[in-house]
Amino acid sequence: MRILVACEFSGIVRDAFTANGHDAWSCDLLKSDAIGNHIQCDVLNILGDNWDLMIAHPPCTHLAVSGARYFKNKVVEQKEAMEFVIKLMNAPINKICLENPIGVISTKYRKPDQIIQPWQYGHGETKATCLWLKNLPKLIPTDIVSGRYPKVHLMPPSKDRWKLRSITYAGIALAMAEQWGR
């Protein structure tokens, strides 16, 4: 299958699909943090390039409830972010997963099909992640572990905090590749 991982600079999801034998590409405005197939551009420019599956990670800066106290000052930014989400979900790709934290997508678009946690995929941490699915089954937990530490939530302020918080857990990426890459 030809896989597009939209808005991914880490290469974690891309590499999980590549390891499972797929032609997987990440795309982001940023350079990739890992060597591999990466397109540095606006993903909207390549949505029509005959992809079989897209896993999209749109920036949550103006969408996640963690920033709700700033929403009144982000009306334009939030509108643009939602327009981007809708363009991703309406892409001419048969199978789509859009992931984002709990936020306004649930009220401005629709409720997610599923909410997953890292501890369901081998990581003893909490980070509720919503999945909006098109022609994909719900992700089945692969390795439920004890421990419910909110590592991402408790990260100290830093210039890279936003970037570190956005990285997909390897166990979740592996489950996506194994379950949706069949």
Secondary structure as GFF3:
##gff-version 3
##sequence-region A 1 182
A	DSSP	beta_strand	2	6	.	.	.	ID=ss1
A	DSSP	alpha_helix	12	19	.	.	.	ID=ss2
A	DSSP	beta_strand	23	28	.	.	.	ID=ss3
A	DSSP	beta_strand	38	40	.	.	.	ID=ss4
A	DSSP	three_ten_helix	43	45	.	.	.	ID=ss5
A	DSSP	beta_strand	53	56	.	.	.	ID=ss6
A	DSSP	three_ten_helix	65	73	.	.	.	ID=ss7
A	DSSP	alpha_helix	75	89	.	.	.	ID=ss8
A	DSSP	beta_strand	95	101	.	.	.	ID=ss9
A	DSSP	alpha_helix	105	108	.	.	.	ID=ss10
A	DSSP	beta_strand	114	116	.	.	.	ID=ss11
A	DSSP	three_ten_helix	118	120	.	.	.	ID=ss12
A	DSSP	beta_strand	129	134	.	.	.	ID=ss13
A	DSSP	alpha_helix	161	165	.	.	.	ID=ss14
A	DSSP	alpha_helix	170	180	.	.	.	ID=ss15
###
